[in-house]
């Protein structure tokens, strides 16, 4: 798993975090225990380290994500 960033605050559309790299929209995000917390909804700001809006998964409160470090699964190289 690769650290995406820590959730800074709750925005109008969902929790917002500052990413250390540009992720892909729609990619699932996980907490440190590998529990799925939601998907990447939108990106904005600088290209190299954008802000990310997270759409929480059903049953996950956006308010409880504030201060939580979120991760994405690394895409490995596919073998033929």
PDB file as gemmi writes it, atoms N, CA and C in Angstrom:
CRYST1    1.000    1.000    1.000  90.00  90.00  90.00 P 1                      
ATOM      1  N   UNK A   1       0.845  -1.182   0.000  1.00  0.00           N  
ATOM      2  CA  UNK A   1       0.000   0.000   0.000  1.00  0.00           C  
ATOM      3  C   UNK A   1       0.885   1.238   0.000  1.00  0.00           C  
ATOM      4  N   UNK A   2       0.381   2.280  -0.638  1.00  0.00           N  
ATOM      5  CA  UNK A   2       1.126   3.521  -0.768  1.00  0.00           C  
ATOM      6  C   UNK A   2       0.345   4.643  -0.080  1.00  0.00           C  
ATOM      7  N   UNK A   3       1.030   5.418   0.769  1.00  0.00           N  
ATOM      8  CA  UNK A   3       0.379   6.497   1.503  1.00  0.00           C  
ATOM      9  C   UNK A   3      -0.071   7.586   0.541  1.00  0.00           C  
ATOM     10  N   UNK A   4      -1.366   7.889   0.573  1.00  0.00           N  
ATOM     11  CA  UNK A   4      -1.921   8.955  -0.247  1.00  0.00           C  
ATOM     12  C   UNK A   4      -1.821  10.278   0.492  1.00  0.00           C  
ATOM     13  N   UNK A   5      -2.197  10.291   1.761  1.00  0.00           N  
ATOM     14  CA  UNK A   5      -2.137  11.509   2.574  1.00  0.00           C  
ATOM     15  C   UNK A   5      -3.074  11.410   3.754  1.00  0.00           C  
ATOM     16  N   UNK A   6      -3.114  12.479   4.547  1.00  0.00           N  
ATOM     17  CA  UNK A   6      -3.964  12.546   5.731  1.00  0.00           C  
ATOM     18  C   UNK A   6      -5.119  13.496   5.457  1.00  0.00           C  
ATOM     19  N   UNK A   7      -6.325  13.092   5.839  1.00  0.00           N  
ATOM     20  CA  UNK A   7      -7.513  13.916   5.610  1.00  0.00           C  
ATOM     21  C   UNK A   7      -7.404  15.187   6.446  1.00  0.00           C  
ATOM     22  N   UNK A   8      -7.517  16.340   5.792  1.00  0.00           N  
ATOM     23  CA  UNK A   8      -7.366  17.635   6.459  1.00  0.00           C  
ATOM     24  C   UNK A   8      -8.666  18.115   7.099  1.00  0.00           C  
ATOM     25  N   UNK A   9      -9.737  18.093   6.318  1.00  0.00           N  
ATOM     26  CA  UNK A   9     -11.024  18.558   6.834  1.00  0.00           C  
ATOM     27  C   UNK A   9     -12.164  18.052   5.960  1.00  0.00           C  
ATOM     28  N   UNK A  10     -13.371  18.326   6.396  1.00  0.00           N  
ATOM     29  CA  UNK A  10     -14.566  17.899   5.678  1.00  0.00           C  
ATOM     30  C   UNK A  10     -15.059  19.057   4.823  1.00  0.00           C  
ATOM     31  N   UNK A  11     -15.095  18.858   3.511  1.00  0.00           N  
ATOM     32  CA  UNK A  11     -15.572  19.882   2.588  1.00  0.00           C  
ATOM     33  C   UNK A  11     -17.038  19.681   2.262  1.00  0.00           C  
ATOM     34  N   UNK A  12     -17.559  20.487   1.358  1.00  0.00           N  
ATOM     35  CA  UNK A  12     -18.962  20.401   0.955  1.00  0.00           C  
ATOM     36  C   UNK A  12     -19.246  19.079   0.246  1.00  0.00           C  
ATOM     37  N   UNK A  13     -18.325  18.640  -0.633  1.00  0.00           N  
ATOM     38  CA  UNK A  13     -18.533  17.408  -1.394  1.00  0.00           C  
ATOM     39  C   UNK A  13     -17.996  16.170  -0.710  1.00  0.00           C  
ATOM     40  N   UNK A  14     -17.212  16.336   0.360  1.00  0.00           N  
ATOM     41  CA  UNK A  14     -16.654  15.195   1.072  1.00  0.00           C  
ATOM     42  C   UNK A  14     -15.334  15.546   1.739  1.00  0.00           C  
ATOM     43  N   UNK A  15     -14.699  14.562   2.386  1.00  0.00           N  
ATOM     44  CA  UNK A  15     -13.414  14.791   3.033  1.00  0.00           C  
ATOM     45  C   UNK A  15     -12.334  15.186   2.024  1.00  0.00           C  
ATOM     46  N   UNK A  16     -11.455  16.115   2.430  1.00  0.00           N  
ATOM     47  CA  UNK A  16     -10.401  16.617   1.556  1.00  0.00           C  
ATOM     48  C   UNK A  16      -9.041  16.293   2.163  1.00  0.00           C  
ATOM     49  N   UNK A  17      -8.124  15.807   1.319  1.00  0.00           N  
ATOM     50  CA  UNK A  17      -6.763  15.565   1.779  1.00  0.00           C  
ATOM     51  C   UNK A  17      -5.772  16.106   0.768  1.00  0.00           C  
ATOM     52  N   UNK A  18      -4.538  16.352   1.222  1.00  0.00           N  
ATOM     53  CA  UNK A  18      -3.451  16.809   0.349  1.00  0.00           C  
ATOM     54  C   UNK A  18      -2.640  15.579  -0.017  1.00  0.00           C  
ATOM     55  N   UNK A  19      -2.618  15.236  -1.296  1.00  0.00           N  
ATOM     56  CA  UNK A  19      -1.911  14.035  -1.767  1.00  0.00           C  
ATOM     57  C   UNK A  19      -0.446  14.353  -2.036  1.00  0.00           C  
ATOM     58  N   UNK A  20       0.398  13.352  -1.875  1.00  0.00           N  
ATOM     59  CA  UNK A  20       1.824  13.518  -2.139  1.00  0.00           C  
ATOM     60  C   UNK A  20       2.160  13.192  -3.600  1.00  0.00           C  
ATOM     61  N   UNK A  21       1.175  12.694  -4.338  1.00  0.00           N  
ATOM     62  CA  UNK A  21       1.331  12.372  -5.758  1.00  0.00           C  
ATOM     63  C   UNK A  21      -0.054  12.401  -6.393  1.00  0.00           C  
ATOM     64  N   UNK A  22      -0.151  12.535  -7.720  1.00  0.00           N  
ATOM     65  CA  UNK A  22      -1.469  12.581  -8.364  1.00  0.00           C  
ATOM     66  C   UNK A  22      -2.067  11.183  -8.564  1.00  0.00           C  
ATOM     67  N   UNK A  23      -3.128  10.847  -7.840  1.00  0.00           N  
ATOM     68  CA  UNK A  23      -3.792   9.551  -8.018  1.00  0.00           C  
ATOM     69  C   UNK A  23      -4.808   9.608  -9.158  1.00  0.00           C  
ATOM     70  N   UNK A  24      -5.443   8.486  -9.428  1.00  0.00           N  
ATOM     71  CA  UNK A  24      -6.463   8.411 -10.476  1.00  0.00           C  
ATOM     72  C   UNK A  24      -7.852   8.556  -9.867  1.00  0.00           C  
ATOM     73  N   UNK A  25      -8.731   9.260 -10.566  1.00  0.00           N  
ATOM     74  CA  UNK A  25     -10.117   9.422 -10.121  1.00  0.00           C  
ATOM     75  C   UNK A  25     -10.812   8.059 -10.161  1.00  0.00           C  
ATOM     76  N   UNK A  26     -11.561   7.753  -9.132  1.00  0.00           N  
ATOM     77  CA  UNK A  26     -12.287   6.489  -9.052  1.00  0.00           C  
ATOM     78  C   UNK A  26     -11.528   5.395  -8.329  1.00  0.00           C  
ATOM     79  N   UNK A  27     -10.261   5.624  -8.026  1.00  0.00           N  
ATOM     80  CA  UNK A  27      -9.433   4.622  -7.357  1.00  0.00           C  
ATOM     81  C   UNK A  27      -9.888   4.465  -5.906  1.00  0.00           C  
ATOM     82  N   UNK A  28      -9.994   3.228  -5.405  1.00  0.00           N  
ATOM     83  CA  UNK A  28     -10.403   3.033  -4.008  1.00  0.00           C  
ATOM     84  C   UNK A  28      -9.303   3.444  -3.034  1.00  0.00           C  
ATOM     85  N   UNK A  29      -9.714   3.946  -1.864  1.00  0.00           N  
ATOM     86  CA  UNK A  29      -8.771   4.323  -0.805  1.00  0.00           C  
ATOM     87  C   UNK A  29      -9.050   3.476   0.433  1.00  0.00           C  
ATOM     88  N   UNK A  30      -8.002   3.213   1.200  1.00  0.00           N  
ATOM     89  CA  UNK A  30      -8.079   2.319   2.352  1.00  0.00           C  
ATOM     90  C   UNK A  30      -7.439   2.974   3.568  1.00  0.00           C  
ATOM     91  N   UNK A  31      -7.812   2.495   4.779  1.00  0.00           N  
ATOM     92  CA  UNK A  31      -7.131   2.953   5.987  1.00  0.00           C  
ATOM     93  C   UNK A  31      -5.943   2.036   6.241  1.00  0.00           C  
ATOM     94  N   UNK A  32      -5.252   2.212   7.351  1.00  0.00           N  
ATOM     95  CA  UNK A  32      -4.045   1.431   7.631  1.00  0.00           C  
ATOM     96  C   UNK A  32      -4.345  -0.047   7.880  1.00  0.00           C  
ATOM     97  N   UNK A  33      -5.599  -0.376   8.189  1.00  0.00           N  
ATOM     98  CA  UNK A  33      -5.992  -1.771   8.416  1.00  0.00           C  
ATOM     99  C   UNK A  33      -6.543  -2.428   7.154  1.00  0.00           C  
ATOM    100  N   UNK A  34      -6.329  -1.780   6.006  1.00  0.00           N  
ATOM    101  CA  UNK A  34      -6.766  -2.254   4.686  1.00  0.00           C  
ATOM    102  C   UNK A  34      -8.284  -2.351   4.546  1.00  0.00           C  
ATOM    103  N   UNK A  35      -9.011  -1.525   5.317  1.00  0.00           N  
ATOM    104  CA  UNK A  35     -10.469  -1.450   5.174  1.00  0.00           C  
ATOM    105  C   UNK A  35     -10.769  -0.341   4.167  1.00  0.00           C  
ATOM    106  N   UNK A  36     -11.636  -0.641   3.201  1.00  0.00           N  
ATOM    107  CA  UNK A  36     -11.983   0.337   2.154  1.00  0.00           C  
ATOM    108  C   UNK A  36     -12.789   1.472   2.770  1.00  0.00           C  
ATOM    109  N   UNK A  37     -12.301   2.704   2.579  1.00  0.00           N  
ATOM    110  CA  UNK A  37     -12.938   3.883   3.151  1.00  0.00           C  
ATOM    111  C   UNK A  37     -13.731   4.674   2.120  1.00  0.00           C  
ATOM    112  N   UNK A  38     -13.486   4.424   0.832  1.00  0.00           N  
ATOM    113  CA  UNK A  38     -14.209   5.136  -0.212  1.00  0.00           C  
ATOM    114  C   UNK A  38     -13.419   5.168  -1.501  1.00  0.00           C  
ATOM    115  N   UNK A  39     -13.788   6.107  -2.384  1.00  0.00           N  
ATOM    116  CA  UNK A  39     -13.127   6.266  -3.682  1.00  0.00           C  
ATOM    117  C   UNK A  39     -12.704   7.711  -3.869  1.00  0.00           C  
ATOM    118  N   UNK A  40     -11.735   7.927  -4.750  1.00  0.00           N  
ATOM    119  CA  UNK A  40     -11.311   9.280  -5.095  1.00  0.00           C  
ATOM    120  C   UNK A  40     -12.380   9.869  -6.008  1.00  0.00           C  
ATOM    121  N   UNK A  41     -12.936  11.004  -5.595  1.00  0.00           N  
ATOM    122  CA  UNK A  41     -14.047  11.628  -6.311  1.00  0.00           C  
ATOM    123  C   UNK A  41     -13.564  12.716  -7.266  1.00  0.00           C  
ATOM    124  N   UNK A  42     -12.608  13.538  -6.807  1.00  0.00           N  
ATOM    125  CA  UNK A  42     -12.165  14.664  -7.632  1.00  0.00           C  
ATOM    126  C   UNK A  42     -10.777  15.110  -7.181  1.00  0.00           C  
ATOM    127  N   UNK A  43     -10.056  15.776  -8.090  1.00  0.00           N  
ATOM    128  CA  UNK A  43      -8.737  16.343  -7.816  1.00  0.00           C  
ATOM    129  C   UNK A  43      -8.776  17.823  -8.148  1.00  0.00           C  
ATOM    130  N   UNK A  44      -8.056  18.637  -7.375  1.00  0.00           N  
ATOM    131  CA  UNK A  44      -7.924  20.053  -7.711  1.00  0.00           C  
ATOM    132  C   UNK A  44      -6.634  20.593  -7.101  1.00  0.00           C  
ATOM    133  N   UNK A  45      -6.186  21.723  -7.619  1.00  0.00           N  
ATOM    134  CA  UNK A  45      -4.960  22.333  -7.112  1.00  0.00           C  
ATOM    135  C   UNK A  45      -3.758  21.985  -7.965  1.00  0.00           C  
ATOM    136  N   UNK A  46      -2.547  22.051  -7.370  1.00  0.00           N  
ATOM    137  CA  UNK A  46      -1.323  21.808  -8.135  1.00  0.00           C  
ATOM    138  C   UNK A  46      -1.252  20.388  -8.684  1.00  0.00           C  
ATOM    139  N   UNK A  47      -0.660  20.249  -9.856  1.00  0.00           N  
ATOM    140  CA  UNK A  47      -0.628  18.955 -10.540  1.00  0.00           C  
ATOM    141  C   UNK A  47       0.237  17.933  -9.798  1.00  0.00           C  
ATOM    142  N   UNK A  48       1.394  18.342  -9.294  1.00  0.00           N  
ATOM    143  CA  UNK A  48       2.316  17.395  -8.665  1.00  0.00           C  
ATOM    144  C   UNK A  48       1.845  16.903  -7.298  1.00  0.00           C  
ATOM    145  N   UNK A  49       1.142  17.723  -6.547  1.00  0.00           N  
ATOM    146  CA  UNK A  49       0.618  17.294  -5.248  1.00  0.00           C  
ATOM    147  C   UNK A  49      -0.770  17.907  -5.047  1.00  0.00           C  
ATOM    148  N   UNK A  50      -1.781  17.322  -5.693  1.00  0.00           N  
ATOM    149  CA  UNK A  50      -3.127  17.907  -5.683  1.00  0.00           C  
ATOM    150  C   UNK A  50      -3.875  17.645  -4.380  1.00  0.00           C  
ATOM    151  N   UNK A  51      -4.946  18.396  -4.214  1.00  0.00           N  
ATOM    152  CA  UNK A  51      -5.903  18.112  -3.153  1.00  0.00           C  
ATOM    153  C   UNK A  51      -6.881  17.096  -3.724  1.00  0.00           C  
ATOM    154  N   UNK A  52      -7.359  16.198  -2.872  1.00  0.00           N  
ATOM    155  CA  UNK A  52      -8.211  15.100  -3.313  1.00  0.00           C  
ATOM    156  C   UNK A  52      -9.502  15.118  -2.499  1.00  0.00           C  
ATOM    157  N   UNK A  53     -10.635  14.991  -3.182  1.00  0.00           N  
ATOM    158  CA  UNK A  53     -11.925  14.838  -2.511  1.00  0.00           C  
ATOM    159  C   UNK A  53     -12.264  13.355  -2.520  1.00  0.00           C  
ATOM    160  N   UNK A  54     -12.620  12.833  -1.356  1.00  0.00           N  
ATOM    161  CA  UNK A  54     -12.955  11.422  -1.190  1.00  0.00           C  
ATOM    162  C   UNK A  54     -14.467  11.267  -1.077  1.00  0.00           C  
ATOM    163  N   UNK A  55     -15.020  10.320  -1.813  1.00  0.00           N  
ATOM    164  CA  UNK A  55     -16.430   9.953  -1.654  1.00  0.00           C  
ATOM    165  C   UNK A  55     -16.453   8.753  -0.709  1.00  0.00           C  
ATOM    166  N   UNK A  56     -16.921   8.937   0.535  1.00  0.00           N  
ATOM    167  CA  UNK A  56     -16.891   7.839   1.507  1.00  0.00           C  
ATOM    168  C   UNK A  56     -17.737   6.646   1.062  1.00  0.00           C  
ATOM    169  N   UNK A  57     -17.285   5.452   1.430  1.00  0.00           N  
ATOM    170  CA  UNK A  57     -18.033   4.226   1.147  1.00  0.00           C  
ATOM    171  C   UNK A  57     -19.293   4.211   2.015  1.00  0.00           C  
ATOM    172  N   UNK A  58     -20.270   3.408   1.630  1.00  0.00           N  
ATOM    173  CA  UNK A  58     -21.493   3.322   2.426  1.00  0.00           C  
ATOM    174  C   UNK A  58     -21.150   2.768   3.805  1.00  0.00           C  
ATOM    175  N   UNK A  59     -21.692   3.396   4.816  1.00  0.00           N  
ATOM    176  CA  UNK A  59     -21.413   2.995   6.186  1.00  0.00           C  
ATOM    177  C   UNK A  59     -20.220   3.708   6.799  1.00  0.00           C  
ATOM    178  N   UNK A  60     -19.533   4.551   6.018  1.00  0.00           N  
ATOM    179  CA  UNK A  60     -18.383   5.304   6.524  1.00  0.00           C  
ATOM    180  C   UNK A  60     -18.766   6.781   6.595  1.00  0.00           C  
ATOM    181  N   UNK A  61     -18.614   7.365   7.767  1.00  0.00           N  
ATOM    182  CA  UNK A  61     -18.942   8.766   7.964  1.00  0.00           C  
ATOM    183  C   UNK A  61     -17.764   9.637   7.540  1.00  0.00           C  
ATOM    184  N   UNK A  62     -18.028  10.668   6.756  1.00  0.00           N  
ATOM    185  CA  UNK A  62     -16.972  11.574   6.323  1.00  0.00           C  
ATOM    186  C   UNK A  62     -16.332  12.303   7.488  1.00  0.00           C  
ATOM    187  N   UNK A  63     -17.118  12.588   8.535  1.00  0.00           N  
ATOM    188  CA  UNK A  63     -16.606  13.284   9.710  1.00  0.00           C  
ATOM    189  C   UNK A  63     -15.572  12.445  10.452  1.00  0.00           C  
ATOM    190  N   UNK A  64     -15.729  11.130  10.441  1.00  0.00           N  
ATOM    191  CA  UNK A  64     -14.797  10.253  11.154  1.00  0.00           C  
ATOM    192  C   UNK A  64     -13.494  10.060  10.388  1.00  0.00           C  
ATOM    193  N   UNK A  65     -13.428  10.494   9.129  1.00  0.00           N  
ATOM    194  CA  UNK A  65     -12.208  10.355   8.329  1.00  0.00           C  
ATOM    195  C   UNK A  65     -11.216  11.491   8.577  1.00  0.00           C  
ATOM    196  N   UNK A  66     -11.656  12.576   9.211  1.00  0.00           N  
ATOM    197  CA  UNK A  66     -10.773  13.718   9.447  1.00  0.00           C  
ATOM    198  C   UNK A  66      -9.626  13.287  10.365  1.00  0.00           C  
ATOM    199  N   UNK A  67      -8.396  13.514   9.902  1.00  0.00           N  
ATOM    200  CA  UNK A  67      -7.211  13.149  10.667  1.00  0.00           C  
ATOM    201  C   UNK A  67      -6.690  11.750  10.389  1.00  0.00           C  
ATOM    202  N   UNK A  68      -7.404  10.971   9.565  1.00  0.00           N  
ATOM    203  CA  UNK A  68      -7.017   9.596   9.259  1.00  0.00           C  
ATOM    204  C   UNK A  68      -6.105   9.576   8.032  1.00  0.00           C  
ATOM    205  N   UNK A  69      -5.043   8.778   8.088  1.00  0.00           N  
ATOM    206  CA  UNK A  69      -4.174   8.589   6.928  1.00  0.00           C  
ATOM    207  C   UNK A  69      -4.812   7.572   5.992  1.00  0.00           C  
ATOM    208  N   UNK A  70      -4.864   7.906   4.704  1.00  0.00           N  
ATOM    209  CA  UNK A  70      -5.467   7.023   3.714  1.00  0.00           C  
ATOM    210  C   UNK A  70      -4.409   6.531   2.730  1.00  0.00           C  
ATOM    211  N   UNK A  71      -4.630   5.348   2.215  1.00  0.00           N  
ATOM    212  CA  UNK A  71      -3.678   4.675   1.336  1.00  0.00           C  
ATOM    213  C   UNK A  71      -4.379   4.196   0.075  1.00  0.00           C  
ATOM    214  N   UNK A  72      -3.590   3.933  -0.981  1.00  0.00           N  
ATOM    215  CA  UNK A  72      -4.105   3.271  -2.169  1.00  0.00           C  
ATOM    216  C   UNK A  72      -3.257   2.034  -2.404  1.00  0.00           C  
ATOM    217  N   UNK A  73      -3.820   1.067  -3.093  1.00  0.00           N  
ATOM    218  CA  UNK A  73      -3.070  -0.132  -3.440  1.00  0.00           C  
ATOM    219  C   UNK A  73      -2.158   0.195  -4.609  1.00  0.00           C  
ATOM    220  N   UNK A  74      -0.914  -0.229  -4.508  1.00  0.00           N  
ATOM    221  CA  UNK A  74       0.034   0.013  -5.581  1.00  0.00           C  
ATOM    222  C   UNK A  74      -0.284  -0.904  -6.751  1.00  0.00           C  
ATOM    223  N   UNK A  75      -0.203  -0.346  -7.929  1.00  0.00           N  
ATOM    224  CA  UNK A  75      -0.442  -1.130  -9.127  1.00  0.00           C  
ATOM    225  C   UNK A  75       0.862  -1.821  -9.505  1.00  0.00           C  
ATOM    226  N   UNK A  76       0.883  -3.127  -9.407  1.00  0.00           N  
ATOM    227  CA  UNK A  76       2.095  -3.871  -9.729  1.00  0.00           C  
ATOM    228  C   UNK A  76       2.245  -4.064 -11.222  1.00  0.00           C  
ATOM    229  N   UNK A  77       3.423  -4.451 -11.622  1.00  0.00           N  
ATOM    230  CA  UNK A  77       3.662  -4.728 -13.032  1.00  0.00           C  
ATOM    231  C   UNK A  77       3.023  -6.066 -13.378  1.00  0.00           C  
ATOM    232  N   UNK A  78       2.314  -6.086 -14.467  1.00  0.00           N  
ATOM    233  CA  UNK A  78       1.656  -7.330 -14.891  1.00  0.00           C  
ATOM    234  C   UNK A  78       2.619  -8.181 -15.693  1.00  0.00           C  
ATOM    235  N   UNK A  79       2.599  -9.455 -15.431  1.00  0.00           N  
ATOM    236  CA  UNK A  79       3.434 -10.384 -16.196  1.00  0.00           C  
ATOM    237  C   UNK A  79       2.617 -11.013 -17.286  1.00  0.00           C  
ATOM    238  N   UNK A  80       3.279 -11.341 -18.352  1.00  0.00           N  
ATOM    239  CA  UNK A  80       2.573 -11.976 -19.474  1.00  0.00           C  
ATOM    240  C   UNK A  80       2.761 -13.458 -19.425  1.00  0.00           C  
TER     241      UNK A  80                                                      
END                                                                             
